[in-house]
Amino acid sequence: MAMGGPDSLEAVGPYLNDVRGGRPTPPELVQEITERYRATGGKSPVLAITREAARRLEDRLKATGSDRFRVYVGLRHWHPYIRETYQAIVKDGVRRLVGVCMAPQNSELSVGAYVRKVSEAQAESGAAVRFSYVPNWHTHPALIRGIVANVREGLQKFPPDARERVALIFTAHSLPERILAKGDPYPDHVRQTVEAVLAALGPLPSGVTWRFAYQSQGRSDEKWLGPTVEATLDDLHGLGFRHVLMAPIGFVSDHLEVLYDIDIEFKKRASEKGMSLERMAMLNATPPLIDTLLDVVTTHLRETGL
């Protein structure tokens, strides 16, 4: 399951309305987000990437010697909606269902929301397929290996004489601060992912530093988790850093918050300060992600007796 995104520029408005729970979206916001999608290819790449990951995962599962596995894709805020996919699952006669959210770190506002969508689909269809889900996989060794490899590759984008003086910024999507009062695991999970990546990277050169920042804060009036990337860039600039590598460890695939917020908006902000900003590649449907998904699914099946 993934959040999804509009499959055309015309779908941006309806997609935003769905994200906002049916509340009308101000026309100026629709126009702004439409232009962001126009600047990044005209549609979200999430569905195509998730489908490719699903296809590769299904192939790997079947390679274990069983044809009983099917991998479906359901999106939270666009077609194919989770409820639409659930209908197909029931029609196909599936008896047991394992949910995996394309969000490694768990939060009631992310993984919890996906699970609620499945529950709503079950109630709507009247057919309760036995369902369980993988709660998190934020420190899985294969995931960490994939991120580390992409960080190391990203560092090679800088001139050789600049690699000893690079600032590495790990990021994850910000959530409202109110999650803290509820003891939400998200901040701890994000921190644990960063710690695992740093441990696997090994000692950094003396001139290389790292920071963590939350990105893509929402437009609501409530407080969102920080520090922000913008403030972090300002701080690093003040410390004399002129080369920055962004490592969005809270995401696994290309999508608007990566392709626009980082590749366009943050890159522009850095450039205006005389800084060079690069980004590590996302895992998308590459072997490290498929290895991770294969292991978390098979482990979950074994532990739950499915």
C-alpha positions in Angstrom: 0.0 0.0 0.0 1.2 3.5 -0.9 -0.2 7.0 -0.6 -0.5 7.4 -4.3 -0.7 10.5 -6.4 -2.6 12.1 -9.4 -2.2 10.2 -12.7 -2.6 13.5 -14.7 -2.6 17.2 -14.2 -6.4 17.2 -14.4 -6.5 14.8 -11.4 -4.6 17.0 -9.1 -7.7 18.8 -7.8 -9.7 15.6 -7.0 -6.6 14.0 -5.5 -6.1 16.9 -3.1 -9.7 16.8 -2.1 -9.3 13.2 -1.2 -6.1 13.9 0.8 -8.0 16.7 2.6 -10.9 14.3 3.5 -13.3 15.8 1.1 -12.8 19.4 2.2 -12.6 21.8 -0.9 -9.1 22.8 -1.8 -8.4 26.5 -2.4 -8.0 27.1 -6.1 -4.7 28.8 -5.6 -3.4 25.6 -3.8 -4.6 23.4 -6.6 -2.8 25.6 -9.1 0.4 25.6 -7.1 0.4 21.8 -6.8 -0.5 21.4 -10.4 2.5 23.4 -11.4 4.7 21.3 -9.2 3.5 18.1 -10.9 3.9 19.8 -14.3 7.5 20.5 -13.4 8.2 16.9 -12.4 6.7 15.0 -15.3 3.0 15.8 -15.3 1.9 13.0 -12.9 2.9 11.0 -9.9 5.4 8.1 -10.5 4.3 6.3 -7.3 1.8 3.9 -8.9 4.2 2.7 -11.6 7.0 2.3 -9.2 4.9 0.4 -6.6 3.5 -1.9 -9.3 7.0 -2.7 -10.5 8.0 -3.5 -6.9 4.9 -5.6 -6.5 5.7 -7.5 -9.7 9.2 -8.2 -8.6 8.2 -9.2 -5.1 5.6 -11.6 -6.5 8.3 -13.2 -8.8 10.6 -13.6 -5.8 7.9 -15.1 -3.6 6.9 -17.6 -6.4 10.6 -18.5 -6.8 10.4 -20.0 -3.3 8.5 -22.8 -4.9 4.9 -21.8 -4.3 2.3 -20.3 -6.7 0.0 -19.4 -3.8 1.3 -15.9 -3.5 -0.3 -12.9 -5.2 0.9 -9.3 -4.7 -1.7 -6.5 -5.1 -1.3 -2.7 -5.0 -3.7 -0.4 -3.3 -3.4 3.4 -2.9 -4.7 5.5 0.0 -5.6 8.6 -2.0 -6.0 7.6 -5.6 -6.8 4.8 -8.0 -6.5 2.0 -7.5 -7.9 2.8 -4.0 -7.3 0.3 -1.3 -11.1 -0.4 -1.3 -11.0 -1.1 -5.0 -8.0 -3.5 -4.6 -9.7 -5.2 -1.7 -12.7 -5.9 -3.9 -10.4 -7.6 -6.5 -8.8 -9.6 -3.6 -12.2 -10.9 -2.5 -13.2 -11.7 -6.1 -10.0 -13.7 -6.6 -10.8 -15.9 -3.6 -7.9 -14.8 -1.4 -8.2 -16.2 2.1 -5.3 -14.5 3.9 -4.0 -11.0 3.4 -0.8 -9.3 4.6 -0.5 -5.5 4.4 2.8 -3.8 3.8 2.9 0.0 3.7 5.6 1.6 1.6 6.5 3.7 4.7 9.3 2.0 6.7 8.7 4.0 9.9 5.4 3.5 11.7 3.0 6.3 12.7 -0.7 6.3 13.5 -1.0 8.9 10.8 0.7 6.8 8.1 0.6 3.0 8.7 -2.4 3.4 11.0 -4.3 5.2 8.3 -3.6 2.4 5.8 -4.8 -0.2 8.2 -8.0 1.8 8.8 -8.6 1.9 5.0 -8.4 -1.9 4.9 -10.9 -2.1 7.8 -13.3 0.2 6.0 -12.9 -1.9 2.8 -13.7 -5.1 4.7 -16.8 -3.5 6.2 -17.9 -2.1 2.9 -17.5 -5.4 1.1 -19.0 -7.6 3.8 -16.2 -10.1 3.2 -13.7 -10.3 6.0 -10.5 -11.8 4.5 -8.1 -12.7 7.3 -5.8 -9.6 7.6 -2.6 -8.8 9.4 0.1 -6.3 8.6 3.8 -5.6 8.9 4.0 -2.7 11.4 7.4 -1.4 10.4 10.7 -2.3 8.7 12.7 0.8 9.3 16.0 -0.8 10.4 15.9 -3.9 8.2 19.5 -4.8 7.2 18.7 -4.9 3.4 17.0 -1.5 3.6 19.9 0.0 5.4 22.4 -1.5 3.0 20.5 -0.1 0.1 20.4 3.4 1.6 24.1 3.3 2.5 25.0 2.3 -1.0 23.0 5.2 -2.4 24.5 7.6 0.1 28.0 6.6 -1.0 27.1 6.9 -4.6 25.6 10.3 -3.9 28.8 11.5 -2.4 30.5 10.8 -5.7 28.5 13.5 -7.3 30.8 16.1 -5.7 34.2 17.0 -7.0 37.0 14.9 -5.4 38.4 17.9 -3.5 35.0 18.7 -2.1 34.1 15.2 -0.7 36.0 15.8 2.5 33.8 18.8 3.4 30.2 17.7 2.7 27.1 18.1 4.9 24.8 15.1 4.9 21.1 15.9 5.6 18.9 13.0 6.4 15.2 13.8 6.0 11.7 12.3 6.7 8.3 13.7 6.1 7.2 16.0 8.9 4.0 15.2 10.9 2.0 17.4 13.3 3.6 17.8 16.7 0.4 16.5 18.3 1.6 12.9 17.6 4.2 13.4 20.4 1.6 13.7 23.1 0.2 10.3 22.0 3.5 8.5 22.2 3.6 7.9 18.4 6.6 5.8 17.5 7.4 7.8 14.3 10.2 10.1 15.7 11.9 7.2 17.3 11.7 5.1 14.2 13.1 7.8 12.1 16.0 8.3 14.5 16.7 4.6 14.6 16.9 4.5 10.8 19.4 7.4 10.8 21.5 5.7 13.5 21.5 2.4 11.6 22.6 4.1 8.4 25.4 6.0 10.2 26.6 2.8 11.9 26.7 1.0 8.5 28.5 4.0 6.8 31.3 3.8 9.4 33.5 6.7 10.5 32.9 9.8 8.4 35.8 12.0 7.2 36.7 14.6 9.8 35.3 17.4 7.5 32.0 15.7 6.9 29.1 16.4 9.2 25.5 15.2 9.3 22.1 16.6 10.3 18.5 15.4 10.5 15.6 17.5 9.4 11.9 17.1 8.7 10.7 18.2 5.3 7.5 19.0 3.5 5.6 20.4 6.5 1.8 20.7 5.9 -0.1 23.9 5.3 -2.3 23.7 8.5 -1.9 26.2 11.3 -0.8 23.6 13.8 2.8 23.0 14.7 4.7 20.4 12.7 7.8 18.4 13.6 11.1 20.2 13.0 13.8 21.2 12.5 13.0 22.2 8.9 15.4 21.6 6.0 15.3 25.3 5.3 16.6 26.2 8.8 19.2 23.4 8.6 20.5 24.7 5.3 20.8 28.2 6.8 22.7 26.7 9.8 25.1 24.7 7.6 25.8 27.7 5.4 26.7 29.7 8.5 29.2 27.0 9.4 30.9 27.3 6.1 29.5 24.2 4.3 29.0 24.7 0.6 28.3 21.1 -0.5 25.2 19.2 0.8 23.9 15.7 0.1 20.2 15.1 0.9 19.3 11.6 2.1 15.5 11.2 2.4 15.5 8.1 4.5 11.8 8.4 5.3 10.9 7.6 1.7 11.5 4.6 -0.5 10.4 5.9 -3.9 10.5 9.0 -6.2 7.4 11.2 -5.6 6.6 14.9 -5.4 8.2 15.5 -2.0 11.5 14.2 -3.5 11.3 15.3 -7.1 10.0 18.8 -6.3 10.7 19.7 -2.7 14.3 18.4 -2.8 15.3 18.4 -6.4 13.8 21.8 -7.3 12.9 23.8 -4.1 15.8 23.0 -1.8 18.3 22.9 -4.6 17.3 26.4 -5.6 17.5 27.6 -2.0 21.0 26.1 -1.6 22.1 27.6 -5.0 21.0 31.1 -3.9 23.3 30.7 -0.9 26.2 29.6 -3.1 25.8 25.9 -2.0 25.8 22.8 -4.2 23.0 20.4 -3.3 22.7 16.9 -4.5 20.4 14.0 -3.5 20.9 10.2 -3.1 18.9 8.0 -5.4 15.7 6.5 -4.1 15.4 2.7 -3.8 12.2 2.5 -6.0 11.9 -1.1 -7.2 15.6 -2.0 -7.0 16.9 -5.2 -5.5 17.6 -3.8 -1.9 14.0 -2.9 -1.5 12.7 -6.2 -3.0 15.1 -8.1 -0.7 13.7 -6.1 2.3 10.0 -6.7 1.3 10.6 -10.4 0.7 12.2 -10.9 4.1 9.6 -8.9 6.1 6.7 -10.6 4.4 8.1 -14.2 4.8 9.1 -13.5 8.4 5.7 -12.1 9.1 4.0 -15.1 7.6 6.2 -17.4 9.7 5.7 -15.5 12.9 1.9 -15.2 12.5 1.4 -18.8 11.4 0.0 -17.9 8.1 
